[in-house]
């Protein structure tokens, strides 16, 4: 993941929202910090917290779920 270069004002305004104080890594890509994220590599759902595509594939391989035909 790559963040844009933040101005001091952007940092202070983001801190004023209170959002970074209850987040691992002090941001939530799906929250107010979305404006800061310039680029991600890999799975968006993994960044959010769960690599959904990979989990579904693994569950399918184990026979736990069926995929859409």
C-alpha positions in Angstrom: 0.0 0.0 0.0 1.2 3.5 -0.8 -0.1 6.7 0.7 0.0 10.1 -0.8 2.2 12.7 0.7 0.0 14.4 3.3 0.2 18.1 4.2 0.3 19.0 7.9 -3.2 20.3 7.6 -4.5 17.0 6.1 -2.9 15.1 9.0 -4.3 17.4 11.6 -7.8 17.3 10.1 -7.7 13.5 9.9 -6.6 13.3 13.5 -9.4 15.6 14.5 -12.0 13.1 13.1 -10.9 10.7 15.9 -10.9 7.8 13.4 -7.2 6.8 13.7 -7.4 6.2 17.4 -9.3 2.9 17.2 -7.8 1.4 14.1 -4.8 -1.0 13.7 -2.4 1.1 11.7 -4.4 4.2 12.5 -6.4 4.2 9.3 -9.3 2.4 7.6 -9.1 2.3 3.9 -12.9 2.1 3.7 -13.3 5.1 6.0 -12.2 8.7 6.1 -8.6 7.7 5.3 -9.6 6.6 1.8 -8.4 9.9 0.4 -4.9 9.1 1.6 -4.4 5.8 -0.2 -2.7 6.4 -3.5 -2.2 2.7 -4.4 -2.7 -0.8 -3.2 -1.1 -4.0 -4.4 -3.0 -7.2 -4.0 -6.4 -7.9 -2.5 -8.5 -4.9 -1.3 -10.5 -7.2 1.0 -7.2 -8.3 2.6 -6.4 -4.7 3.3 -9.8 -4.3 4.8 -9.3 -7.4 6.9 -10.1 -10.5 5.1 -8.8 -11.8 1.7 -12.3 -12.8 0.6 -11.4 -14.3 -2.8 -8.8 -16.5 -1.3 -11.1 -17.6 1.6 -13.9 -18.5 -0.8 -11.5 -20.5 -3.0 -10.1 -22.4 0.0 -13.6 -23.2 1.3 -14.6 -24.4 -2.2 -11.5 -26.6 -2.4 -12.4 -28.1 1.0 -15.9 -28.9 -0.2 -17.4 -26.5 2.4 -19.2 -24.4 -0.2 -20.3 -24.5 -3.8 -19.4 -21.7 -6.2 -21.9 -20.3 -8.7 -22.0 -22.3 -11.9 
